[in-house]
């Protein structure tokens, strides 16, 4: 096989397998581990979250993942995990999402 054809297949293979690695790792954890990891993200950002439950909403067109977490203090958040090498997170209160017409604890597309 020529070098150019091998290079083409390598590029296609690499592009097809690129995914949100941080989200894939989170999805592989148990429910309790997911909830603890997500509450840890909230707490590390300065929030106070003793977790009650977590919920996976899905991914957007850019393969950013969206998770929801409900805390014992009544606060709930959406955590976006970007599809980048750092697994960059963005945290938004579910009350703010509601004011924008979006719902937490509901799968995308349903």
C-alpha positions, -999 to 999 in steps of 0.1 A, spaced: 0 0 0 14 34 -9 23 60 18 -5 84 7 -32 57 10 -19 46 44 -19 83 55 -54 87 42 -67 57 62 -48 69 93 -64 103 91 -99 89 86 -94 64 114 -82 91 138 -111 114 129 -137 87 134 -124 77 168 -121 112 183 -146 116 211 -152 133 244 -127 113 264 -136 129 298 -173 120 292 -164 85 281 -145 80 313 -174 94 334 -199 71 315 -178 41 324 -182 48 362 -209 35 385 -239 57 393 -225 65 427 -190 73 413 -206 96 386 -225 115 413 -195 119 435 -173 131 406 -199 156 395 -205 170 430 -167 173 433 -167 195 402 -193 218 419 -174 218 452 -140 226 435 -157 256 418 -167 270 452 -202 256 454 -215 235 482 -230 202 470 -238 171 490 -250 151 461 -284 134 459 -285 123 423 -270 129 389 -285 127 354 -270 124 319 -287 146 294 -266 137 264 -243 155 240 -246 184 216 -234 187 180 -199 196 192 -199 164 214 -200 184 246 -216 164 273 -243 177 297 -248 163 332 -272 174 359 -266 171 396 -291 176 425 -276 187 458 -290 182 493 -293 220 498 -319 221 470 -296 235 444 -293 218 410 -268 224 383 -260 215 347 -223 207 341 -211 209 305 -180 188 297 -163 202 266 -149 179 239 -114 191 244 -81 176 257 -86 192 291 -123 181 296 -131 218 303 -162 222 325 -189 249 326 -214 250 355 -248 266 353 -276 266 378 -307 248 366 -328 278 377 -308 299 351 -314 272 325 -351 272 332 -353 310 327 -338 304 292 -365 278 285 -342 247 289 -349 219 313 -326 200 336 -331 163 343 -345 156 309 -327 138 281 -320 157 249 -344 150 220 -373 138 241 
